[in-house]
Amino acid sequence: MTHVVCQDCFGCKYTDCVVVCPVECFYEGDKILYIHPDECIDCEACVPECPVEAIFHEDNVPEGQEGFIELNAEMAPQSPNITEKKEPLADS
């Protein structure tokens, strides 16, 4: 099982979640973060740290956002790993 970054992260990219991840499974896209499903240990440390509540267990992804499960799985391996806090995007 894994957690998934969903719609509310798009355009803001707060990185509070990445600094608490014990396995460094976050990856950075241009407008959103991704969680690598093969690396996530389902610890839930990131969930309360997300200020926009964009991280969900894959079984609890909001209706209409199920495509983010596949998007995270597809894009995380193609994106650079992120382990340190950065400034959010200006849109946030």
Chimera marker file (.cmm) of the C-alpha trace (Angstrom):
<marker_set name="trace">
<marker id="1" x="0.000" y="0.000" z="0.000" r="1" g="1" b="0" radius="0.5"/>
<marker id="2" x="1.075" y="3.572" z="-0.541" r="1" g="1" b="0" radius="0.5"/>
<marker id="3" x="0.080" y="7.161" z="-0.083" r="1" g="1" b="0" radius="0.5"/>
<marker id="4" x="-0.692" y="9.430" z="-3.016" r="1" g="1" b="0" radius="0.5"/>
<marker id="5" x="-0.250" y="13.162" z="-3.613" r="1" g="1" b="0" radius="0.5"/>
<marker id="6" x="-3.494" y="14.472" z="-5.112" r="1" g="1" b="0" radius="0.5"/>
<marker id="7" x="-5.015" y="17.572" z="-6.744" r="1" g="1" b="0" radius="0.5"/>
<marker id="8" x="-4.642" y="20.049" z="-3.879" r="1" g="1" b="0" radius="0.5"/>
<marker id="9" x="-0.838" y="19.918" z="-4.177" r="1" g="1" b="0" radius="0.5"/>
<marker id="10" x="-0.968" y="21.045" z="-7.804" r="1" g="1" b="0" radius="0.5"/>
<marker id="11" x="0.370" y="24.570" z="-8.111" r="1" g="1" b="0" radius="0.5"/>
<marker id="12" x="1.593" y="24.948" z="-4.551" r="1" g="1" b="0" radius="0.5"/>
<marker id="13" x="4.178" y="22.232" z="-3.796" r="1" g="1" b="0" radius="0.5"/>
<marker id="14" x="4.534" y="22.742" z="-0.059" r="1" g="1" b="0" radius="0.5"/>
<marker id="15" x="7.406" y="20.519" z="1.000" r="1" g="1" b="0" radius="0.5"/>
<marker id="16" x="6.679" y="20.141" z="4.712" r="1" g="1" b="0" radius="0.5"/>
<marker id="17" x="5.892" y="16.482" z="3.992" r="1" g="1" b="0" radius="0.5"/>
<marker id="18" x="9.266" y="15.579" z="2.491" r="1" g="1" b="0" radius="0.5"/>
<marker id="19" x="11.309" y="16.403" z="5.585" r="1" g="1" b="0" radius="0.5"/>
<marker id="20" x="9.380" y="13.936" z="7.769" r="1" g="1" b="0" radius="0.5"/>
<marker id="21" x="9.507" y="11.024" z="5.320" r="1" g="1" b="0" radius="0.5"/>
<marker id="22" x="11.787" y="8.324" z="6.802" r="1" g="1" b="0" radius="0.5"/>
<marker id="23" x="12.376" y="6.644" z="3.425" r="1" g="1" b="0" radius="0.5"/>
<marker id="24" x="12.717" y="9.737" z="1.208" r="1" g="1" b="0" radius="0.5"/>
<marker id="25" x="10.036" y="8.602" z="-1.252" r="1" g="1" b="0" radius="0.5"/>
<marker id="26" x="8.982" y="12.071" z="-2.475" r="1" g="1" b="0" radius="0.5"/>
<marker id="27" x="9.813" y="13.281" z="-5.962" r="1" g="1" b="0" radius="0.5"/>
<marker id="28" x="9.451" y="16.751" z="-7.432" r="1" g="1" b="0" radius="0.5"/>
<marker id="29" x="7.561" y="17.587" z="-10.603" r="1" g="1" b="0" radius="0.5"/>
<marker id="30" x="7.181" y="21.051" z="-12.100" r="1" g="1" b="0" radius="0.5"/>
<marker id="31" x="3.857" y="21.801" z="-10.386" r="1" g="1" b="0" radius="0.5"/>
<marker id="32" x="3.313" y="18.921" z="-7.925" r="1" g="1" b="0" radius="0.5"/>
<marker id="33" x="5.108" y="16.425" z="-5.708" r="1" g="1" b="0" radius="0.5"/>
<marker id="34" x="4.844" y="12.670" z="-6.197" r="1" g="1" b="0" radius="0.5"/>
<marker id="35" x="5.179" y="9.697" z="-3.861" r="1" g="1" b="0" radius="0.5"/>
<marker id="36" x="6.953" y="6.646" z="-5.249" r="1" g="1" b="0" radius="0.5"/>
<marker id="37" x="4.597" y="3.715" z="-4.572" r="1" g="1" b="0" radius="0.5"/>
<marker id="38" x="7.402" y="1.140" z="-4.374" r="1" g="1" b="0" radius="0.5"/>
<marker id="39" x="9.277" y="3.162" z="-1.765" r="1" g="1" b="0" radius="0.5"/>
<marker id="40" x="6.451" y="4.390" z="0.487" r="1" g="1" b="0" radius="0.5"/>
<marker id="41" x="6.225" y="2.350" z="3.697" r="1" g="1" b="0" radius="0.5"/>
<marker id="42" x="2.744" y="3.615" z="4.565" r="1" g="1" b="0" radius="0.5"/>
<marker id="43" x="3.907" y="5.250" z="7.808" r="1" g="1" b="0" radius="0.5"/>
<marker id="44" x="1.534" y="8.243" z="7.407" r="1" g="1" b="0" radius="0.5"/>
<marker id="45" x="4.129" y="10.713" z="8.759" r="1" g="1" b="0" radius="0.5"/>
<marker id="46" x="3.561" y="12.987" z="5.758" r="1" g="1" b="0" radius="0.5"/>
<marker id="47" x="-0.234" y="13.183" z="6.010" r="1" g="1" b="0" radius="0.5"/>
<marker id="48" x="-0.553" y="15.623" z="8.949" r="1" g="1" b="0" radius="0.5"/>
<marker id="49" x="2.340" y="17.740" z="7.633" r="1" g="1" b="0" radius="0.5"/>
<marker id="50" x="0.629" y="18.678" z="4.368" r="1" g="1" b="0" radius="0.5"/>
<marker id="51" x="-0.914" y="22.135" z="4.905" r="1" g="1" b="0" radius="0.5"/>
<marker id="52" x="-3.371" y="21.676" z="2.015" r="1" g="1" b="0" radius="0.5"/>
<marker id="53" x="-4.348" y="18.088" z="2.923" r="1" g="1" b="0" radius="0.5"/>
<marker id="54" x="-3.325" y="16.716" z="-0.469" r="1" g="1" b="0" radius="0.5"/>
<marker id="55" x="-1.925" y="13.344" z="0.676" r="1" g="1" b="0" radius="0.5"/>
<marker id="56" x="-4.200" y="10.307" z="0.924" r="1" g="1" b="0" radius="0.5"/>
<marker id="57" x="-3.840" y="6.582" z="1.366" r="1" g="1" b="0" radius="0.5"/>
<marker id="58" x="-4.430" y="5.024" z="-2.049" r="1" g="1" b="0" radius="0.5"/>
<marker id="59" x="-7.620" y="3.391" z="-0.740" r="1" g="1" b="0" radius="0.5"/>
<marker id="60" x="-8.977" y="6.781" z="0.353" r="1" g="1" b="0" radius="0.5"/>
<marker id="61" x="-8.199" y="9.005" z="-2.632" r="1" g="1" b="0" radius="0.5"/>
<marker id="62" x="-11.123" y="11.416" z="-3.096" r="1" g="1" b="0" radius="0.5"/>
<marker id="63" x="-13.692" y="10.558" z="-5.723" r="1" g="1" b="0" radius="0.5"/>
<marker id="64" x="-12.683" y="11.920" z="-9.095" r="1" g="1" b="0" radius="0.5"/>
<marker id="65" x="-8.972" y="12.004" z="-8.192" r="1" g="1" b="0" radius="0.5"/>
<marker id="66" x="-8.206" y="8.301" z="-8.681" r="1" g="1" b="0" radius="0.5"/>
<marker id="67" x="-5.994" y="9.196" z="-11.667" r="1" g="1" b="0" radius="0.5"/>
<marker id="68" x="-3.441" y="10.577" z="-9.237" r="1" g="1" b="0" radius="0.5"/>
<marker id="69" x="-2.632" y="7.020" z="-8.112" r="1" g="1" b="0" radius="0.5"/>
<marker id="70" x="-1.350" y="6.207" z="-11.591" r="1" g="1" b="0" radius="0.5"/>
<marker id="71" x="0.171" y="9.680" z="-12.029" r="1" g="1" b="0" radius="0.5"/>
<marker id="72" x="2.294" y="9.317" z="-8.869" r="1" g="1" b="0" radius="0.5"/>
<marker id="73" x="3.392" y="5.824" z="-9.932" r="1" g="1" b="0" radius="0.5"/>
<marker id="74" x="4.297" y="6.995" z="-13.435" r="1" g="1" b="0" radius="0.5"/>
<marker id="75" x="5.971" y="10.307" z="-12.629" r="1" g="1" b="0" radius="0.5"/>
<marker id="76" x="7.880" y="9.582" z="-9.403" r="1" g="1" b="0" radius="0.5"/>
<marker id="77" x="10.494" y="7.374" z="-11.148" r="1" g="1" b="0" radius="0.5"/>
<marker id="78" x="10.995" y="10.065" z="-13.807" r="1" g="1" b="0" radius="0.5"/>
<marker id="79" x="11.379" y="12.965" z="-11.353" r="1" g="1" b="0" radius="0.5"/>
<marker id="80" x="14.201" y="14.098" z="-9.062" r="1" g="1" b="0" radius="0.5"/>
<marker id="81" x="14.080" y="12.969" z="-5.456" r="1" g="1" b="0" radius="0.5"/>
<marker id="82" x="13.395" y="15.730" z="-2.929" r="1" g="1" b="0" radius="0.5"/>
<marker id="83" x="14.409" y="15.468" z="0.736" r="1" g="1" b="0" radius="0.5"/>
<marker id="84" x="14.685" y="19.074" z="1.913" r="1" g="1" b="0" radius="0.5"/>
<marker id="85" x="12.118" y="21.799" z="2.477" r="1" g="1" b="0" radius="0.5"/>
<marker id="86" x="11.827" y="24.390" z="-0.299" r="1" g="1" b="0" radius="0.5"/>
<marker id="87" x="9.750" y="27.500" z="-0.784" r="1" g="1" b="0" radius="0.5"/>
<marker id="88" x="6.296" y="26.689" z="-2.190" r="1" g="1" b="0" radius="0.5"/>
<marker id="89" x="5.301" y="27.878" z="-5.622" r="1" g="1" b="0" radius="0.5"/>
<marker id="90" x="4.129" y="31.471" z="-5.925" r="1" g="1" b="0" radius="0.5"/>
<marker id="91" x="0.604" y="30.262" z="-6.742" r="1" g="1" b="0" radius="0.5"/>
<marker id="92" x="0.146" y="28.771" z="-3.287" r="1" g="1" b="0" radius="0.5"/>
<link id1="1" id2="2" r="1" g="1" b="0" radius="0.2"/>
<link id1="2" id2="3" r="1" g="1" b="0" radius="0.2"/>
<link id1="3" id2="4" r="1" g="1" b="0" radius="0.2"/>
<link id1="4" id2="5" r="1" g="1" b="0" radius="0.2"/>
<link id1="5" id2="6" r="1" g="1" b="0" radius="0.2"/>
<link id1="6" id2="7" r="1" g="1" b="0" radius="0.2"/>
<link id1="7" id2="8" r="1" g="1" b="0" radius="0.2"/>
<link id1="8" id2="9" r="1" g="1" b="0" radius="0.2"/>
<link id1="9" id2="10" r="1" g="1" b="0" radius="0.2"/>
<link id1="10" id2="11" r="1" g="1" b="0" radius="0.2"/>
<link id1="11" id2="12" r="1" g="1" b="0" radius="0.2"/>
<link id1="12" id2="13" r="1" g="1" b="0" radius="0.2"/>
<link id1="13" id2="14" r="1" g="1" b="0" radius="0.2"/>
<link id1="14" id2="15" r="1" g="1" b="0" radius="0.2"/>
<link id1="15" id2="16" r="1" g="1" b="0" radius="0.2"/>
<link id1="16" id2="17" r="1" g="1" b="0" radius="0.2"/>
<link id1="17" id2="18" r="1" g="1" b="0" radius="0.2"/>
<link id1="18" id2="19" r="1" g="1" b="0" radius="0.2"/>
<link id1="19" id2="20" r="1" g="1" b="0" radius="0.2"/>
<link id1="20" id2="21" r="1" g="1" b="0" radius="0.2"/>
<link id1="21" id2="22" r="1" g="1" b="0" radius="0.2"/>
<link id1="22" id2="23" r="1" g="1" b="0" radius="0.2"/>
<link id1="23" id2="24" r="1" g="1" b="0" radius="0.2"/>
<link id1="24" id2="25" r="1" g="1" b="0" radius="0.2"/>
<link id1="25" id2="26" r="1" g="1" b="0" radius="0.2"/>
<link id1="26" id2="27" r="1" g="1" b="0" radius="0.2"/>
<link id1="27" id2="28" r="1" g="1" b="0" radius="0.2"/>
<link id1="28" id2="29" r="1" g="1" b="0" radius="0.2"/>
<link id1="29" id2="30" r="1" g="1" b="0" radius="0.2"/>
<link id1="30" id2="31" r="1" g="1" b="0" radius="0.2"/>
<link id1="31" id2="32" r="1" g="1" b="0" radius="0.2"/>
<link id1="32" id2="33" r="1" g="1" b="0" radius="0.2"/>
<link id1="33" id2="34" r="1" g="1" b="0" radius="0.2"/>
<link id1="34" id2="35" r="1" g="1" b="0" radius="0.2"/>
<link id1="35" id2="36" r="1" g="1" b="0" radius="0.2"/>
<link id1="36" id2="37" r="1" g="1" b="0" radius="0.2"/>
<link id1="37" id2="38" r="1" g="1" b="0" radius="0.2"/>
<link id1="38" id2="39" r="1" g="1" b="0" radius="0.2"/>
<link id1="39" id2="40" r="1" g="1" b="0" radius="0.2"/>
<link id1="40" id2="41" r="1" g="1" b="0" radius="0.2"/>
<link id1="41" id2="42" r="1" g="1" b="0" radius="0.2"/>
<link id1="42" id2="43" r="1" g="1" b="0" radius="0.2"/>
<link id1="43" id2="44" r="1" g="1" b="0" radius="0.2"/>
<link id1="44" id2="45" r="1" g="1" b="0" radius="0.2"/>
<link id1="45" id2="46" r="1" g="1" b="0" radius="0.2"/>
<link id1="46" id2="47" r="1" g="1" b="0" radius="0.2"/>
<link id1="47" id2="48" r="1" g="1" b="0" radius="0.2"/>
<link id1="48" id2="49" r="1" g="1" b="0" radius="0.2"/>
<link id1="49" id2="50" r="1" g="1" b="0" radius="0.2"/>
<link id1="50" id2="51" r="1" g="1" b="0" radius="0.2"/>
<link id1="51" id2="52" r="1" g="1" b="0" radius="0.2"/>
<link id1="52" id2="53" r="1" g="1" b="0" radius="0.2"/>
<link id1="53" id2="54" r="1" g="1" b="0" radius="0.2"/>
<link id1="54" id2="55" r="1" g="1" b="0" radius="0.2"/>
<link id1="55" id2="56" r="1" g="1" b="0" radius="0.2"/>
<link id1="56" id2="57" r="1" g="1" b="0" radius="0.2"/>
<link id1="57" id2="58" r="1" g="1" b="0" radius="0.2"/>
<link id1="58" id2="59" r="1" g="1" b="0" radius="0.2"/>
<link id1="59" id2="60" r="1" g="1" b="0" radius="0.2"/>
<link id1="60" id2="61" r="1" g="1" b="0" radius="0.2"/>
<link id1="61" id2="62" r="1" g="1" b="0" radius="0.2"/>
<link id1="62" id2="63" r="1" g="1" b="0" radius="0.2"/>
<link id1="63" id2="64" r="1" g="1" b="0" radius="0.2"/>
<link id1="64" id2="65" r="1" g="1" b="0" radius="0.2"/>
<link id1="65" id2="66" r="1" g="1" b="0" radius="0.2"/>
<link id1="66" id2="67" r="1" g="1" b="0" radius="0.2"/>
<link id1="67" id2="68" r="1" g="1" b="0" radius="0.2"/>
<link id1="68" id2="69" r="1" g="1" b="0" radius="0.2"/>
<link id1="69" id2="70" r="1" g="1" b="0" radius="0.2"/>
<link id1="70" id2="71" r="1" g="1" b="0" radius="0.2"/>
<link id1="71" id2="72" r="1" g="1" b="0" radius="0.2"/>
<link id1="72" id2="73" r="1" g="1" b="0" radius="0.2"/>
<link id1="73" id2="74" r="1" g="1" b="0" radius="0.2"/>
<link id1="74" id2="75" r="1" g="1" b="0" radius="0.2"/>
<link id1="75" id2="76" r="1" g="1" b="0" radius="0.2"/>
<link id1="76" id2="77" r="1" g="1" b="0" radius="0.2"/>
<link id1="77" id2="78" r="1" g="1" b="0" radius="0.2"/>
<link id1="78" id2="79" r="1" g="1" b="0" radius="0.2"/>
<link id1="79" id2="80" r="1" g="1" b="0" radius="0.2"/>
<link id1="80" id2="81" r="1" g="1" b="0" radius="0.2"/>
<link id1="81" id2="82" r="1" g="1" b="0" radius="0.2"/>
<link id1="82" id2="83" r="1" g="1" b="0" radius="0.2"/>
<link id1="83" id2="84" r="1" g="1" b="0" radius="0.2"/>
<link id1="84" id2="85" r="1" g="1" b="0" radius="0.2"/>
<link id1="85" id2="86" r="1" g="1" b="0" radius="0.2"/>
<link id1="86" id2="87" r="1" g="1" b="0" radius="0.2"/>
<link id1="87" id2="88" r="1" g="1" b="0" radius="0.2"/>
<link id1="88" id2="89" r="1" g="1" b="0" radius="0.2"/>
<link id1="89" id2="90" r="1" g="1" b="0" radius="0.2"/>
<link id1="90" id2="91" r="1" g="1" b="0" radius="0.2"/>
<link id1="91" id2="92" r="1" g="1" b="0" radius="0.2"/>
</marker_set>
